Amino acid sequence: MLDLTPSSRIVVDVRNVQKGFGEGANRVAVLKNVSIEARTGEIMMLVGPSGCGKTTLLSAIAGTLQIESGTINVFGNELEKMSGSALTRFRAANIGFIFQQFNLIPTLTLAENVGVPLLIQGISSSKALKRSREMLDKVGLGERWSERPNKLSGGQQQRVAIARALVHEPPLVICDEPTAALDAQNGEIVLDLFRQVARSPERAVIIVTHDSRIFSYADRIARMDDGEIVDVKEQTSQQPQFVHEHAH
């Protein structure tokens, strides 16, 4: 039978990565020989207890944290071999970040906040504004594009941060606890959006989360403990559902 689905390929390849903090007797090993991969067309979730190294691994994949040994290859580029300026340009063009702290600029409107990645890429302010408003529509905040972030709840600010991460259509989207501040209704909106993003050609989504409500949206779940990947499980292709309960 002819398979018409786009072929999934490895776009993030982490091999034998080690990273620690501190020196001598005070050194703490945070990543211990970690190897993992992410593929196009999938949502991969990194789960595990607090302090197990999930966010450190995410930062290393994003190129914002230098590793001590091993290799991280993203879209054919070995991050540890790139110069600082080349890495900055690479991140701006290829990676969308969603942070726990939102990092919105209080003096800008929602649309201006969302448009920042487009302006960095040299897109005109009028085109950036148009695309920003379209993206805000997708996260359910289109009518509030001219407001400032301080008028929004934490969950709404998180949706603006998600819109900003996706507006320049990056091929890799990296998220640190993207649903922690969201109720069930907004969580479904966001996770459905992530699934659309992942299913686009040549896109991969990596999510660090403690939120068991969203596990069913993952294509693969990698469990970490004490700086190591302990197992990676493929998920069944059932219809994902946002579990309507409080996350623990």
The 8 nearest C-alpha neighbors of each residue, nearest first, counted from 0:
[[1, 2, 3, 4, 5, 6, 7, 236],
 [2, 0, 3, 4, 5, 6, 7, 200],
 [1, 3, 4, 0, 5, 6, 7, 40],
 [2, 4, 1, 5, 6, 0, 7, 200],
 [5, 3, 2, 6, 7, 1, 198, 200],
 [6, 4, 7, 3, 200, 40, 2, 201],
 [7, 5, 4, 8, 39, 40, 3, 2],
 [6, 8, 39, 38, 40, 5, 9, 201],
 [9, 7, 38, 39, 10, 6, 201, 37],
 [8, 10, 38, 37, 11, 36, 39, 12],
 [9, 11, 74, 38, 73, 37, 8, 12],
 [12, 10, 73, 37, 36, 72, 9, 13],
 [11, 13, 36, 72, 71, 35, 14, 10],
 [14, 12, 71, 34, 35, 36, 70, 72],
 [13, 15, 34, 70, 16, 69, 33, 71],
 [16, 14, 32, 69, 33, 34, 17, 70],
 [17, 15, 69, 32, 33, 68, 14, 70],
 [16, 18, 30, 31, 32, 68, 67, 66],
 [17, 19, 30, 67, 66, 29, 28, 16],
 [20, 18, 28, 29, 27, 26, 30, 21],
 [19, 21, 27, 26, 28, 22, 18, 29],
 [20, 22, 26, 25, 27, 19, 23, 24],
 [23, 21, 26, 25, 24, 20, 27, 19],
 [24, 22, 25, 26, 21, 27, 20, 19],
 [23, 25, 26, 22, 21, 27, 20, 28],
 [26, 24, 23, 22, 21, 27, 20, 28],
 [27, 25, 21, 22, 23, 20, 24, 28],
 [26, 28, 19, 20, 29, 21, 25, 22],
 [27, 29, 19, 30, 18, 26, 31, 20],
 [28, 30, 19, 226, 52, 18, 27, 31],
 [31, 29, 226, 17, 18, 28, 52, 33],
 [32, 30, 17, 226, 33, 227, 29, 28],
 [31, 33, 15, 16, 17, 30, 34, 227],
 [32, 34, 16, 15, 31, 227, 30, 228],
 [35, 33, 14, 13, 15, 32, 16, 36],
 [36, 34, 13, 12, 33, 14, 37, 228],
 [35, 37, 12, 11, 13, 9, 38, 34],
 [38, 36, 11, 9, 10, 203, 12, 43],
 [39, 37, 9, 8, 10, 203, 7, 41],
 [38, 40, 203, 202, 7, 201, 8, 41],
 [39, 41, 198, 197, 202, 203, 7, 38],
 [42, 40, 197, 39, 203, 218, 38, 43],
 [41, 43, 204, 217, 218, 205, 197, 203],
 [44, 42, 205, 219, 217, 220, 218, 41],
 [43, 45, 206, 220, 207, 205, 217, 221],
 [46, 44, 207, 221, 222, 206, 220, 208],
 [45, 47, 222, 208, 223, 207, 209, 44],
 [46, 48, 223, 222, 224, 51, 49, 45],
 [49, 47, 51, 50, 224, 46, 223, 209],
 [48, 50, 51, 47, 52, 53, 209, 224],
 [49, 51, 52, 48, 53, 225, 29, 226],
 [50, 52, 225, 224, 226, 49, 48, 53],
 [53, 51, 226, 55, 29, 50, 54, 30],
 [54, 52, 56, 55, 51, 57, 45, 207],
 [53, 55, 57, 56, 52, 58, 207, 175],
 [54, 56, 58, 52, 57, 53, 59, 29],
 [57, 55, 59, 53, 54, 58, 52, 60],
 [56, 58, 54, 60, 55, 59, 61, 53],
 [59, 57, 61, 55, 63, 56, 64, 60],
 [58, 60, 64, 62, 56, 61, 57, 63],
 [61, 59, 57, 62, 58, 56, 71, 73],
 [62, 60, 58, 59, 63, 57, 94, 90],
 [61, 63, 59, 60, 64, 58, 78, 65],
 [62, 64, 58, 61, 59, 65, 60, 57],
 [65, 63, 59, 58, 62, 66, 55, 61],
 [64, 66, 59, 67, 63, 62, 79, 18],
 [65, 67, 18, 68, 17, 64, 59, 16],
 [68, 66, 18, 17, 65, 69, 16, 19],
 [69, 67, 17, 16, 66, 70, 18, 15],
 [68, 70, 16, 15, 14, 17, 71, 67],
 [71, 69, 14, 13, 16, 72, 77, 15],
 [72, 70, 13, 77, 12, 78, 14, 73],
 [71, 73, 77, 12, 76, 11, 75, 78],
 [72, 74, 11, 76, 75, 10, 71, 12],
 [75, 73, 10, 76, 72, 11, 9, 77],
 [74, 76, 73, 72, 77, 10, 11, 12],
 [77, 75, 73, 72, 74, 78, 81, 71],
 [78, 76, 72, 80, 79, 71, 73, 75],
 [77, 79, 81, 80, 76, 71, 72, 62],
 [78, 80, 81, 77, 70, 71, 65, 66],
 [81, 79, 78, 77, 82, 76, 86, 70],
 [82, 80, 78, 79, 86, 85, 83, 77],
 [83, 81, 85, 84, 86, 80, 79, 87],
 [82, 84, 86, 85, 87, 81, 88, 80],
 [83, 85, 87, 86, 82, 88, 81, 89],
 [86, 84, 88, 82, 87, 83, 81, 89],
 [85, 87, 89, 83, 84, 88, 81, 82],
 [86, 88, 84, 90, 85, 89, 83, 91],
 [89, 87, 91, 85, 86, 90, 92, 84],
 [88, 90, 86, 92, 87, 91, 93, 85],
 [89, 91, 94, 87, 93, 92, 88, 86],
 [92, 90, 88, 89, 93, 94, 87, 116],
 [93, 91, 89, 90, 94, 88, 169, 120],
 [92, 94, 169, 90, 170, 91, 89, 171],
 [95, 93, 171, 90, 169, 172, 91, 92],
 [94, 96, 164, 172, 169, 165, 173, 171],
 [97, 95, 173, 164, 174, 172, 98, 94],
 [96, 98, 174, 161, 164, 175, 173, 160],
 [99, 97, 175, 100, 101, 96, 174, 177],
 [98, 100, 101, 175, 176, 177, 97, 179],
 [99, 101, 98, 102, 157, 103, 97, 160],
 [100, 102, 98, 160, 103, 99, 157, 156],
 [103, 101, 100, 104, 98, 160, 99, 105],
 [102, 104, 101, 105, 112, 160, 148, 156],
 [103, 105, 106, 107, 112, 102, 148, 108],
 [106, 104, 107, 148, 103, 147, 149, 108],
 [105, 107, 104, 108, 147, 148, 103, 112],
 [108, 106, 105, 111, 104, 112, 147, 109],
 [109, 107, 147, 111, 145, 146, 110, 112],
 [108, 110, 144, 112, 111, 147, 146, 145],
 [109, 111, 144, 113, 131, 112, 108, 132],
 [112, 110, 114, 108, 113, 109, 107, 115],
 [113, 111, 109, 110, 114, 115, 107, 108],
 [112, 114, 163, 110, 111, 131, 115, 162],
 [113, 115, 111, 127, 117, 131, 112, 116],
 [114, 116, 118, 117, 112, 113, 119, 111],
 [117, 115, 119, 118, 114, 167, 120, 91],
 [118, 116, 120, 114, 119, 115, 122, 127],
 [117, 119, 121, 122, 115, 120, 116, 114],
 [120, 118, 116, 117, 121, 115, 122, 91],
 [119, 121, 117, 118, 122, 116, 92, 91],
 [122, 120, 118, 119, 123, 117, 124, 116],
 [121, 123, 118, 117, 120, 127, 124, 126],
 [124, 122, 126, 125, 127, 121, 118, 117],
 [123, 125, 127, 126, 128, 122, 118, 114],
 [124, 126, 128, 127, 123, 129, 122, 130],
 [127, 125, 129, 123, 128, 124, 130, 122],
 [126, 128, 124, 130, 114, 125, 129, 117],
 [127, 129, 131, 125, 126, 130, 124, 110],
 [130, 128, 126, 132, 131, 127, 125, 133],
 [131, 129, 133, 127, 132, 128, 134, 126],
 [132, 130, 128, 134, 110, 114, 133, 129],
 [131, 133, 135, 129, 134, 130, 141, 110],
 [134, 132, 130, 136, 131, 135, 129, 137],
 [133, 135, 131, 137, 136, 132, 162, 130],
 [134, 136, 141, 132, 140, 138, 137, 133],
 [137, 135, 141, 139, 133, 134, 140, 138],
 [136, 138, 134, 135, 139, 133, 141, 140],
 [137, 139, 135, 136, 140, 158, 188, 134],
 [140, 138, 136, 137, 141, 135, 188, 142],
 [141, 139, 135, 136, 143, 142, 138, 144],
 [140, 142, 136, 135, 143, 144, 132, 139],
 [141, 143, 140, 144, 136, 145, 139, 135],
 [144, 142, 141, 140, 145, 146, 109, 135],
 [143, 145, 110, 109, 141, 146, 142, 132],
 [146, 144, 108, 143, 109, 110, 147, 142],
 [147, 145, 108, 143, 144, 109, 148, 150],
 [146, 148, 108, 149, 109, 150, 107, 105],
 [147, 149, 150, 151, 105, 109, 156, 146],
 [150, 148, 151, 147, 105, 152, 146, 156],
 [151, 149, 148, 147, 146, 152, 156, 155],
 [152, 150, 149, 148, 155, 156, 153, 147],
 [151, 153, 155, 154, 156, 150, 149, 148],
 [154, 152, 156, 155, 180, 157, 151, 181],
 [153, 155, 181, 180, 157, 152, 156, 158],
 [154, 156, 158, 152, 157, 153, 151, 159],
 [155, 157, 159, 153, 158, 154, 151, 152],
 [156, 158, 160, 154, 155, 159, 101, 161],
 [157, 159, 161, 155, 160, 156, 138, 162],
 [160, 158, 162, 156, 161, 157, 163, 155],
 [161, 159, 157, 163, 158, 162, 101, 156],
 [160, 162, 158, 164, 159, 163, 97, 157],
 [161, 163, 159, 165, 160, 164, 134, 166],
 [164, 162, 113, 160, 161, 166, 165, 159],
 [165, 163, 95, 161, 96, 162, 166, 97],
 [164, 166, 162, 168, 163, 167, 95, 161],
 [165, 167, 163, 168, 162, 164, 134, 131],
 [166, 168, 169, 165, 117, 116, 164, 92],
 [169, 167, 165, 166, 170, 95, 164, 93],
 [168, 170, 93, 94, 171, 95, 167, 165],
 [169, 171, 202, 93, 201, 203, 168, 94],
 [172, 170, 94, 203, 169, 202, 204, 93],
 [171, 173, 95, 204, 94, 96, 205, 203],
 [174, 172, 205, 96, 204, 206, 95, 97],
 [173, 175, 97, 206, 177, 96, 207, 205],
 [174, 176, 207, 98, 177, 99, 206, 97],
 [175, 177, 208, 179, 207, 178, 99, 174],
 [178, 176, 175, 174, 179, 99, 97, 98],
 [179, 177, 181, 180, 176, 186, 210, 189],
 [178, 180, 176, 181, 177, 210, 99, 208],
 [181, 179, 154, 178, 153, 182, 157, 177],
 [182, 180, 154, 178, 186, 179, 185, 183],
 [181, 183, 185, 184, 186, 180, 154, 178],
 [182, 184, 186, 185, 243, 187, 181, 241],
 [185, 183, 187, 186, 182, 188, 181, 241],
 [186, 184, 188, 187, 182, 183, 181, 189],
 [185, 187, 183, 189, 184, 188, 181, 182],
 [186, 188, 190, 184, 185, 189, 241, 191],
 [189, 187, 185, 191, 186, 190, 192, 184],
 [188, 190, 192, 186, 187, 191, 185, 193],
 [191, 189, 193, 187, 192, 188, 186, 194],
 [192, 190, 194, 188, 193, 189, 187, 195],
 [191, 193, 189, 195, 190, 194, 188, 196],
 [194, 192, 190, 196, 195, 191, 197, 189],
 [193, 195, 197, 191, 196, 192, 198, 190],
 [196, 194, 192, 198, 193, 197, 191, 199],
 [195, 197, 193, 194, 199, 198, 192, 202],
 [198, 196, 40, 194, 41, 202, 203, 199],
 [197, 199, 40, 195, 196, 194, 200, 41],
 [198, 200, 196, 197, 202, 201, 195, 40],
 [201, 199, 202, 198, 40, 5, 39, 197],
 [200, 202, 39, 170, 199, 40, 203, 7],
 [203, 201, 170, 39, 197, 171, 200, 40],
 [202, 204, 39, 171, 197, 41, 40, 38],
 [203, 205, 172, 42, 197, 171, 173, 43],
 [206, 204, 43, 173, 44, 42, 174, 172],
 [207, 205, 44, 174, 175, 173, 45, 208],
 [208, 206, 45, 175, 176, 44, 46, 174],
 [207, 209, 176, 210, 46, 206, 45, 175],
 [208, 210, 211, 46, 176, 47, 207, 48],
 [211, 209, 212, 208, 246, 213, 179, 178],
 [210, 212, 214, 213, 209, 246, 247, 208],
 [213, 211, 242, 210, 241, 214, 246, 244],
 [214, 212, 211, 215, 241, 216, 210, 242],
 [213, 215, 211, 216, 217, 212, 210, 44],
 [214, 216, 239, 217, 213, 240, 241, 212],
 [217, 215, 239, 214, 213, 218, 240, 190],
 [218, 216, 42, 219, 215, 43, 214, 44],
 [217, 219, 234, 42, 41, 43, 233, 216],
 [220, 218, 233, 43, 217, 232, 234, 44],
 [219, 221, 44, 232, 231, 43, 45, 217],
 [222, 220, 231, 45, 230, 44, 46, 232],
 [221, 223, 46, 230, 47, 229, 228, 45],
 [224, 222, 228, 47, 227, 229, 46, 51],
 [223, 225, 51, 227, 226, 47, 229, 228],
 [224, 226, 51, 227, 223, 52, 29, 50],
 [227, 225, 30, 29, 52, 51, 31, 224],
 [226, 228, 223, 224, 31, 225, 33, 229],
 [229, 227, 223, 230, 222, 33, 224, 221],
 [228, 230, 223, 222, 227, 224, 231, 221],
 [229, 231, 222, 228, 221, 232, 223, 220],
 [232, 230, 221, 220, 222, 219, 233, 229],
 [231, 233, 220, 219, 234, 221, 230, 222],
 [234, 232, 219, 218, 220, 235, 231, 217],
 [233, 235, 218, 219, 232, 236, 217, 220],
 [234, 236, 237, 233, 218, 215, 238, 219],
 [235, 237, 234, 238, 218, 239, 233, 215],
 [238, 236, 235, 239, 215, 234, 240, 216],
 [237, 239, 240, 236, 215, 216, 235, 241],
 [240, 238, 215, 216, 237, 241, 236, 217],
 [241, 239, 242, 215, 238, 216, 213, 187],
 [240, 242, 213, 212, 187, 243, 183, 239],
 [241, 243, 212, 244, 240, 213, 183, 211],
 [244, 242, 183, 241, 245, 212, 182, 184],
 [245, 243, 242, 246, 212, 183, 241, 247],
 [244, 246, 247, 243, 212, 242, 182, 183],
 [247, 245, 210, 211, 244, 212, 209, 179],
 [246, 245, 210, 211, 209, 244, 212, 179]]
